[in-house]
Amino acid sequence: MTALPAQAVGAGSIAGHVFVDANGNGLAEPGEAAVAGAKVIVVAQADAAHTYEITTDAAGLFVLAGLDYGTYDVFASAD
């Protein structure tokens, strides 16, 4: 019998906070507004066909679950 390595599928997630980074330091600080309703695009680096879109909530937060394990690029935009 040949044993194959186990592979996790669809068990990953990504979460984040979209905010106006007024001082450009990459940290959400008091006075820096959350961006509600921002469109967040998540793209798998290994296969761009695996592209997902989610919208931030009223606090500028998002959670995208059920992703295959891998490396992703994340982009956010808002009006």
Contacts in CASP RR format, 6 or more apart in sequence:
PFRMAT RR
TARGET T0000
AUTHOR 0000-0000-0000
METHOD contacts of the structure
MODEL  1
MTALPAQAVGAGSIAGHVFVDANGNGLAEPGEAAVAGAKVIVVAQADAAH
TYEITTDAAGLFVLAGLDYGTYDVFASAD
8 69 0 8 1.000
9 68 0 8 1.000
9 69 0 8 1.000
10 66 0 8 1.000
10 67 0 8 1.000
10 68 0 8 1.000
10 69 0 8 1.000
11 66 0 8 1.000
11 69 0 8 1.000
12 65 0 8 1.000
12 66 0 8 1.000
12 67 0 8 1.000
12 68 0 8 1.000
12 69 0 8 1.000
13 63 0 8 1.000
13 64 0 8 1.000
13 65 0 8 1.000
13 66 0 8 1.000
13 67 0 8 1.000
14 42 0 8 1.000
14 63 0 8 1.000
14 64 0 8 1.000
14 67 0 8 1.000
14 72 0 8 1.000
14 74 0 8 1.000
15 61 0 8 1.000
15 62 0 8 1.000
15 63 0 8 1.000
15 64 0 8 1.000
16 40 0 8 1.000
16 61 0 8 1.000
16 62 0 8 1.000
16 63 0 8 1.000
17 28 0 8 1.000
17 34 0 8 1.000
17 59 0 8 1.000
17 60 0 8 1.000
17 61 0 8 1.000
17 62 0 8 1.000
18 34 0 8 1.000
18 35 0 8 1.000
18 38 0 8 1.000
18 40 0 8 1.000
18 56 0 8 1.000
18 60 0 8 1.000
18 61 0 8 1.000
18 62 0 8 1.000
18 76 0 8 1.000
18 78 0 8 1.000
19 28 0 8 1.000
19 32 0 8 1.000
19 33 0 8 1.000
19 34 0 8 1.000
19 35 0 8 1.000
19 60 0 8 1.000
20 32 0 8 1.000
20 33 0 8 1.000
20 35 0 8 1.000
21 27 0 8 1.000
21 28 0 8 1.000
21 32 0 8 1.000
22 31 0 8 1.000
22 32 0 8 1.000
23 29 0 8 1.000
23 32 0 8 1.000
28 34 0 8 1.000
34 56 0 8 1.000
34 58 0 8 1.000
34 59 0 8 1.000
34 60 0 8 1.000
34 61 0 8 1.000
35 56 0 8 1.000
35 60 0 8 1.000
35 76 0 8 1.000
35 78 0 8 1.000
36 56 0 8 1.000
36 57 0 8 1.000
36 58 0 8 1.000
36 59 0 8 1.000
36 60 0 8 1.000
37 55 0 8 1.000
37 56 0 8 1.000
37 57 0 8 1.000
37 60 0 8 1.000
37 78 0 8 1.000
38 55 0 8 1.000
38 56 0 8 1.000
38 60 0 8 1.000
38 76 0 8 1.000
38 77 0 8 1.000
38 78 0 8 1.000
39 53 0 8 1.000
39 54 0 8 1.000
39 55 0 8 1.000
39 76 0 8 1.000
39 77 0 8 1.000
39 78 0 8 1.000
40 53 0 8 1.000
40 54 0 8 1.000
40 55 0 8 1.000
40 56 0 8 1.000
40 62 0 8 1.000
40 64 0 8 1.000
40 74 0 8 1.000
40 75 0 8 1.000
40 76 0 8 1.000
41 51 0 8 1.000
41 52 0 8 1.000
41 53 0 8 1.000
41 74 0 8 1.000
41 75 0 8 1.000
41 76 0 8 1.000
41 77 0 8 1.000
42 51 0 8 1.000
42 52 0 8 1.000
42 53 0 8 1.000
42 54 0 8 1.000
42 64 0 8 1.000
42 67 0 8 1.000
42 72 0 8 1.000
42 73 0 8 1.000
42 74 0 8 1.000
43 50 0 8 1.000
43 51 0 8 1.000
43 52 0 8 1.000
43 72 0 8 1.000
43 73 0 8 1.000
43 74 0 8 1.000
43 75 0 8 1.000
44 50 0 8 1.000
44 51 0 8 1.000
44 67 0 8 1.000
44 68 0 8 1.000
44 70 0 8 1.000
44 71 0 8 1.000
44 72 0 8 1.000
45 70 0 8 1.000
45 71 0 8 1.000
45 72 0 8 1.000
45 73 0 8 1.000
46 70 0 8 1.000
46 71 0 8 1.000
50 68 0 8 1.000
52 64 0 8 1.000
52 67 0 8 1.000
54 62 0 8 1.000
54 63 0 8 1.000
54 64 0 8 1.000
55 62 0 8 1.000
56 62 0 8 1.000
56 76 0 8 1.000
END
